Amino acid sequence: MADAEPEKKPEKKKRPLSDILFHKKPSAILILLLQKKESYPAILARESKQSYVYASALIERFEIEGLVSCTKEGKNLVVRLTEKGEAVAQALSAAMTLLD
């Protein structure tokens, strides 16, 4: 019997940022930061009603995209909106207000 080649997993496609932002939970993080100015990932996760793991992954993606900045303050990670993030959060908030 010949050994079969192991199946290769398909590469994970990077979703466009617009696909992420127009979902309620991801945009909730940015809107919460717009209201609070800064927060911790655990608080953002709890207040946006999502898991810490999911919220952390979103925050990491938002940082890569330049929407948030993350800084260590002691043992804690503090998340803040960048200028670009603030503009996006304001636009999302306005769009959600119009759509709700």
C-alpha positions in Angstrom: 0.0 0.0 0.0 1.4 3.4 -1.0 1.4 6.1 1.6 -1.1 8.8 0.7 0.1 12.4 0.8 -1.3 14.4 3.7 -4.1 16.7 2.8 -3.1 20.3 2.7 -5.3 22.8 4.4 -6.4 25.6 2.2 -4.8 28.9 3.1 -7.0 31.1 5.2 -8.0 34.1 3.2 -7.6 37.5 4.8 -11.1 39.1 4.9 -11.3 42.7 3.8 -11.6 45.1 6.7 -15.0 46.3 5.5 -16.4 42.8 5.9 -15.4 42.8 9.5 -16.5 46.4 10.4 -20.1 46.0 9.3 -20.8 43.3 11.7 -22.2 44.4 15.0 -19.7 42.9 17.5 -16.5 44.1 15.8 -17.8 47.6 15.3 -19.0 47.6 18.9 -15.4 47.6 20.1 -14.6 50.8 18.1 -17.8 52.5 19.2 -17.1 51.7 22.8 -13.6 53.1 22.5 -15.1 56.3 20.9 -17.2 56.7 24.1 -14.5 55.7 26.6 -11.3 57.1 24.9 -9.3 54.1 26.3 -10.0 50.7 27.7 -8.7 47.2 28.4 -9.4 44.2 26.1 -11.3 42.3 28.8 -13.6 45.2 29.5 -14.2 45.8 25.7 -15.0 42.1 25.3 -17.4 42.0 28.2 -19.2 45.3 27.2 -19.5 44.2 23.6 -20.8 40.8 24.6 -18.1 38.7 23.0 -15.4 36.3 24.1 -12.0 37.7 25.2 -10.3 35.6 22.6 -12.4 37.0 19.8 -12.1 40.6 21.0 -8.4 40.2 21.4 -8.1 39.0 17.8 -10.2 41.9 16.6 -8.1 44.4 18.5 -4.9 42.9 17.0 -6.4 43.2 13.5 -7.5 46.8 14.2 -4.0 47.6 15.4 -2.5 46.2 12.2 -4.9 48.3 10.2 -4.0 51.4 12.2 -7.4 51.9 13.8 -6.2 51.4 17.4 -2.9 51.6 19.3 -2.1 49.3 22.2 0.3 50.2 24.9 1.4 48.2 28.0 0.9 50.1 31.2 2.2 47.8 34.0 0.7 44.4 33.5 -2.3 45.8 31.5 -2.7 46.4 27.8 -4.5 49.7 27.1 -6.3 50.2 23.8 -6.9 53.6 22.3 -8.3 54.8 19.0 -5.9 56.4 16.5 -7.1 59.4 14.5 -8.1 57.0 11.7 -9.9 54.7 14.1 -11.8 57.6 15.6 -12.9 58.7 12.1 -14.0 55.1 11.3 -15.8 54.8 14.7 -17.7 58.0 14.2 -18.8 57.0 10.7 -19.9 53.5 12.0 -21.8 55.1 14.9 -23.5 57.5 12.5 -24.4 54.7 10.1 -25.7 52.5 12.8 -27.8 55.3 14.2 -29.3 55.8 10.7 -30.0 52.1 10.2 -31.4 51.3 13.6 
